[in-house]
Each structure stands twice: as C-alpha cells, then as structure tokens.
Amino acid sequence: MNPVAPHRTFWQRRVRDPLIGLFIQGLTPDQIARTLGIGTACSLFPFLGFTSLLNLGVGLWLRLNQPILQILNQALAPVHLVMIVLYVRLGEWFWHVEDERFTIGEMLRVFREQSFGEFLQRFGWAGLHAFTAWALTAPVLIVAVYYAVRPALRRLASKTITRT
C-alpha cells in the first residue's frame, strides 16, 4: 500500500520545486537572482512585441538561463501593459512635456486602423518618453530585484543542500 503523498501547494509545485531543480543542475542562487533581475527589466521594455526577443538576446549575450527569462517574461505580461503607460508618464515628466492622454487601447486602435507612418507620427514621442524612463529605471529595477530575491534563494539552496 502506498502512503498518501503530502499535499503540496501551488507555490511548492510551480516555484520551489523548479528552483530546487535548477540548484541540483548547478545554478547558484546568485545566478538565478541575476537572471530574475535582468529578466524583469527586459520583460518590462516599453514596446509591445519586443520583450521575448530582448530577453533572448540579452540572455544569450550574458549566458542567462533562457527558460527562467521566458517564463518570467510571460508571467510579467500583465504588468508590462501597465508599465508602458507608467513609463510614458514618467518619460513625459523627465522631458517636461504635458500629458498626452496616452492609453494602450488608443495605441492599439491606431496601430490597427492607420498606417505605420501615422502610428509613429501619433505615438513616436510617447515611445521616446517611455524608452527614456525605462532606460533610466532599468538599472535600479535590476539591482532591486536581485537584492530582494537573493536572500530567499540562498535560504532555499541551503535547505536543498542539507537535504541531499
């Protein structure tokens, strides 16, 4: 008769266990924290359709774990949409321009209904504002995520090492 396996939570199955698998494969907590920090910044790049390629390119260049980057990119997709608007607003503040009433819905509508040239004419400055804000805040975001997750990853790794 098989003993009943203890109930494992969603976080144990979907977060802890895969992380333990990465530790067993040889990744260090610092490498994973670095990947999460850089992946978060790349996943919040303020242009639709570019985050997967940016994660891929930066990940290959810096030899980061691609599955972590791509899973993180998908997980942050809803945050990415909100951050586009926030980056535009922050960029407008950096550039000292007035609020242009930019919305994701309006941007998508213009992109579908008008030519690419008309789209750029309407939203080109918003893109520059968003890029500026992202470029100025990305290093802070990378450092913040790295130092926020590293202690927990180190604790998990030390528990994993003592069990094996």
Secondary structure, DSSP 8 states (H G I E B T S, - for coil): ---------HHIIIIIHHHHHHHHHT--HHHHHHHHHHHHHHHT-SSTT-HHHHHHHHHHHHT--HHHHHHHHHHTHHHHHHHHHHHHHHHHHHHT-------HHHHHHHHHHS-HHHHHHHHHHHHHHHHHHHHHHHHHHHHHHHHHHHHHHHHHHHHHHHH-
